[in-house]
Amino acid sequence: MKYVKLHAYHVQKQKRDEYLDLQRQAAEVYGRHASFRTLFLNSMEDETRWIEITTYDSEESYAEAIRLIDEEPEIGDLFRRFKSLLVQENAEIVEEDFKLAKEIVVRTTE
């Protein structure tokens, strides 16, 4: 069963490009140990609000990968840099775990 991690946080407006580049760098580190798919959603009502949704093959594969990722030397620096991009008055990072119940993909044919 697919395992889904959701993170929600607020990134300073002027740091958007730096944030997206940092996410690319983090994905390179994660990709050494895990297969995953991530969506980065930016609120249309609050430019600072971001939702990150990452899907892994299973909770077990995530747990094993994250153990190895945490051993990577650059991951601590990337996380510190990420925290510096957050809106300081609202620096909370919300994290939730989900299981994928169903996925529906519709493509029109034209």
Buried (B, 14 or more C-beta within 10 A) or exposed (E): EBBBBBBBBBBBEEBBEBBEEBBEBBEEBBEEBBEBEBEEEBEEEEEBBBBBBBBBBEBEBBEEBBEEBEEBEEBEEBBEBBEEBBBEEEEEEEEEEEEEEEEEEEEEEE
